[in-house]
Structure formats: structure tokens, C-alpha cells
Amino acid sequence: MAGHSKWANIQHRKGRQDERRGRIWTRVIREIMVAARQGGADPGANPRLRLAIDKAKAANLPADTIKRNIDKATGALEGVTYEEIRYEGYGIGGAAIIVDCLTDNRVRTVAEVRHAFSKYGGNLGSEGSVAFQFKHCGQLVFAPGTDEDKVMEVAIEAGAADVITGEDGSIEVLSAPADFEAVKAALEAAGLQPEVAGVTMRAENTVELAGEDAARMQKLVDALEDLDDVQDVYHNAEIDL
């Protein structure tokens, strides 16, 4: 994202996520179950499960709920089986959108995603239509005013791939997905607390939207994020509301 609006976009997105706090438990439980089913019940040997448990703890999900859903996923208890599906499409102004879902009913999910795209001015595309515009990576973002030299020193030594300082003073640390946990741990151990941290699909280029187009794009993103089966929505729009 361009430097002048990166931080504003991040804060706006965080605010939207906070408004949806009630949905977070459902989403982290699904992520825990898929991660445990694919990689096993031991967080020490399953990086994806470790990240999912971290998200669950950050959302104050009780430990017994975490354990119960790991047991369900690994067959110790009866539970629902979820599958991962990714949809790709276009939003306002040709903005690229990726929608990651976990569902127990593929037919229902695709119908809901397609409806949201069409209702709010987007178009559901084919597999691979926009994914090439994003990079799968670890991402940590620090607020303007954070010690840039310290972030860079710690991050690079811990294995980060890049450190980018925006025009607004925010600092973005990027890593390979496999290195994310080590980089995050090193930065936090050095007293550097990121505002945003996770393994994400980061847009390689952006589309700037303002006025009515920005409002329409936000409605489309909100509609997608409100769907029960949607875990994450990634897009390359800079929304200036």
C-alpha cells in the first residue's frame, strides 16, 4: 500500500474487525479444527495449529474449548469436518479480492459468495484470476513512531525478508511464512509490539479508491466478511473514506 494511507487503512480494518468480535470465536475454532486435522494435535509439531491457538488466546477463547475442538478434529470426539475453499474475484475499480473460506457445505458457500459479489458491484472470477497479484507471507506492522533502526536490526537478524517504512512512519516487516513465528518472537522479546501480525496474502500492487467508489468497495468487503463461512478477505484496494 502507498505510504500515505497504509496506517489509516490498517486502523480502519482493525476497527471493522473489532466490530465483528462476536464472530471471531467461530472463525478461530474452525481454523483450529482444520489445522489439527491436517497437521496433528501437537502444536509443537504443527506451526499452523500454533498460530491458530495464538489467535484463539488473543480472542480470549477458553482453553477447554480449544482442546475440545482439537480433539474433535483429530477424531477423539465427534465433530463437523470443514474444507478449505478459496474464491477470487474483482471489486470496484477492478480491485482484486481473495476470499478464504472454511465450510461444511461447498454449495451453500459458493452461492453466498457469488451473491455478495453480484449484489455489491463485484464479479466472482475463476481460480487463479487474481491470486498472482498477492504474495503469501508473514507480516508485522508497527505504529508510526516505533524505533525504525531497532525494528530493522532485530527483524533482519531473526530472518525477516524485508523491512519497509511508509511515508506515514509505519513500519512493515515481511518474512517467509515459515519464518513468521521466529521473527515475531524476536521482535516481541526486544520489546517491539506489532499492531498487526499474521501470515497473510499481501497485495503486490494497489488500487486507490475514494468517494462513492470507496464506499461501494467497503460495502462489498463488509458483505463478504459477514458471511458465516468466510475466514479472511484480502484485497488490494486503498479505501479512502
C-alpha positions in Angstrom: 0.0 0.0 0.0 1.1 3.6 -0.6 2.8 5.1 2.5 0.4 8.0 3.0 -2.6 5.8 3.6 -1.2 2.5 4.8 -1.7 3.2 8.5 -5.2 4.7 8.0 -6.2 1.6 6.1 -4.8 -0.7 8.8 -6.6 1.1 11.6 -9.8 1.2 9.6 -9.6 -2.6 9.1 -8.8 -3.2 12.7 -11.8 -1.2 13.7 -14.1 -3.2 11.4 -12.7 -6.4 12.9 -13.3 -5.2 16.4 -17.0 -4.6 15.5 -17.2 -8.2 14.4 -15.6 -9.5 17.6 -18.5 -11.9 18.2 -17.7 -13.8 15.0 -14.1 -14.3 15.8 -14.6 -17.3 18.1 -16.4 -19.2 15.4 -13.6 -18.5 12.9 -10.7 -19.4 15.2 -12.5 -22.6 16.2 -12.8 -23.6 12.5 -9.1 -22.7 11.9 -8.0 -24.8 14.9 -10.0 -27.8 13.6 -8.6 -27.6 10.1 -5.1 -27.1 11.3 -5.3 -30.0 13.8 -6.9 -32.4 11.2 -4.2 -31.6 8.7 -1.1 -31.4 10.9 -1.9 -33.3 14.1 -2.9 -32.3 17.6 0.6 -31.3 18.8 1.2 -27.6 18.5 4.9 -28.1 18.9 5.0 -30.0 15.6 2.2 -28.1 13.8 3.0 -24.5 13.1 -0.4 -23.7 11.7 -2.1 -25.0 14.8 0.2 -22.9 17.0 -0.8 -19.8 15.0 -4.5 -20.8 15.3 -4.1 -21.3 19.1 -2.4 -17.9 19.4 -5.3 -16.3 17.6 -7.8 -18.1 19.9 -5.9 -17.0 23.0 -5.9 -13.4 21.7 -9.6 -13.6 21.3 -10.0 -15.0 24.9 -11.3 -18.4 23.8 -11.3 -20.7 26.8 -8.5 -23.3 26.9 -11.0 -26.2 27.3 -12.8 -25.0 24.2 -9.5 -25.1 22.3 -8.7 -28.6 23.5 -12.2 -29.9 22.8 -12.1 -28.7 19.2 -8.6 -30.2 18.6 -10.0 -33.5 19.9 -12.9 -33.2 17.5 -10.6 -32.6 14.6 -8.3 -35.5 15.3 -11.1 -38.0 15.9 -11.1 -38.1 19.7 -14.6 -36.6 19.7 -17.3 -36.5 17.0 -17.3 -33.2 15.1 -18.0 -31.4 11.9 -15.5 -31.7 9.0 -14.6 -28.4 7.3 -12.9 -28.0 4.0 -10.9 -25.0 2.8 -12.0 -23.2 -0.3 -10.6 -20.0 -1.9 -12.6 -17.7 -4.2 -11.1 -15.0 -6.3 -12.8 -12.0 -7.9 -12.9 -8.3 -8.7 -14.4 -5.4 -6.8 -15.0 -1.8 -7.6 -12.5 -0.2 -10.0 -11.0 -3.6 -10.8 -9.7 -4.1 -7.3 -8.6 -7.7 -6.7 -10.2 -9.8 -4.0 -9.4 -13.1 -2.4 -11.9 -14.8 -0.1 -10.8 -17.7 2.0 -13.5 -19.9 3.5 -13.9 -22.9 5.7 -17.1 -24.7 5.1 -19.1 -27.9 5.7 -21.3 -27.1 2.6 -19.5 -26.1 -0.6 -22.7 -25.5 -2.5 -24.0 -23.1 0.1 -20.8 -21.2 0.4 -20.2 -20.5 -3.3 -23.8 -19.3 -3.6 -23.4 -16.9 -0.8 -20.1 -15.6 -2.0 -21.3 -15.2 -5.6 -24.4 -13.4 -4.3 -22.3 -10.9 -2.3 -20.1 -10.1 -5.3 -23.0 -9.5 -7.6 -25.1 -7.6 -5.2 -22.4 -5.1 -4.3 -20.9 -4.5 -7.8 -18.2 -7.1 -7.9 -17.6 -10.1 -10.1 -16.6 -13.6 -9.0 -13.7 -14.8 -11.1 -12.1 -18.1 -11.8 -9.4 -19.9 -9.8 -6.1 -18.1 -10.3 -7.6 -14.9 -11.8 -6.2 -12.6 -9.1 -4.0 -14.6 -6.8 -0.9 -13.8 -8.8 -1.3 -10.2 -7.6 -0.7 -11.2 -3.9 2.2 -12.7 -2.0 1.8 -15.3 0.7 4.0 -14.0 3.5 4.4 -13.2 7.2 3.5 -9.6 8.0 4.0 -7.5 11.1 3.1 -3.8 11.2 4.3 -1.3 13.7 2.8 2.1 14.5 4.4 5.3 13.4 6.9 6.4 16.0 8.4 2.9 16.5 12.2 2.8 16.5 12.9 2.0 12.9 16.6 1.1 13.4 15.7 -1.3 16.3 13.0 -3.0 14.3 15.3 -3.4 11.3 18.2 -4.8 13.3 16.1 -7.3 15.2 13.9 -8.3 12.2 16.8 -8.9 9.8 18.8 -10.9 12.4 15.7 -13.1 13.1 15.3 -13.9 9.4 12.9 -11.3 8.0 12.9 -10.9 4.3 12.2 -7.1 4.2 11.5 -4.1 6.3 9.5 -1.3 4.7 9.0 2.2 6.2 5.9 4.0 4.9 5.6 7.7 4.3 3.3 7.9 7.3 6.0 6.4 9.6 4.5 3.0 10.0 6.9 0.0 9.7 6.1 -3.2 7.9 8.2 -6.4 8.5 7.8 -9.2 5.9 9.0 -12.8 6.2 8.6 -16.1 4.6 5.5 -17.9 6.2 7.8 -20.5 7.8 9.9 -17.7 9.4 7.0 -15.7 10.8 6.9 -17.2 14.3 10.6 -16.7 14.8 10.6 -13.1 13.6 7.6 -12.2 15.7 9.1 -13.8 18.8 12.4 -12.0 18.3 10.6 -8.6 17.9 8.4 -9.1 20.9 11.3 -10.2 23.0 13.0 -6.9 22.1 10.0 -5.0 23.4 8.6 -4.3 19.9 4.9 -5.0 19.9 3.2 -5.1 16.4 -0.2 -3.7 15.8 -0.9 -6.3 13.2 0.8 -9.7 13.0 -0.1 -12.8 10.9 0.5 -14.9 7.8 -1.4 -13.1 5.1 -1.9 -12.6 1.4 -0.2 -9.2 0.8 -1.1 -7.2 -2.3 1.8 -6.6 -4.6 0.1 -3.5 -6.1 -2.8 -1.4 -5.1 -5.9 0.4 -6.5 -6.8 3.7 -4.9 -10.5 4.3 -4.3 -12.2 7.4 -3.0 -15.7 8.9 -2.6 -18.5 6.7 -3.9 -16.2 4.0 -5.2 -14.5 3.7 -1.8 -17.9 3.4 -0.1 -19.1 0.7 -2.6 -15.9 -1.3 -2.2 -16.2 -1.2 1.6 -19.8 -2.4 1.4 -18.6 -5.4 -0.8 -15.8 -6.2 1.6 -18.2 -6.0 4.6 -20.7 -8.2 2.9 -18.1 -10.9 2.3 -16.6 -10.7 5.8 -20.1 -11.0 7.3 -20.7 -14.4 5.6 -20.5 -17.2 8.2 -18.2 -19.4 6.1 -15.7 -16.7 5.3 -12.4 -16.7 7.3 -10.5 -13.9 5.6 -10.9 -11.4 2.9 -7.8 -9.9 1.2 -7.9 -7.1 -1.4 -5.6 -4.6 -3.0 -7.8 -1.5 -2.6 -6.7 1.5 -0.7 -10.1 2.7 0.6 -10.2 6.4 1.3 -13.4 7.0 3.2 
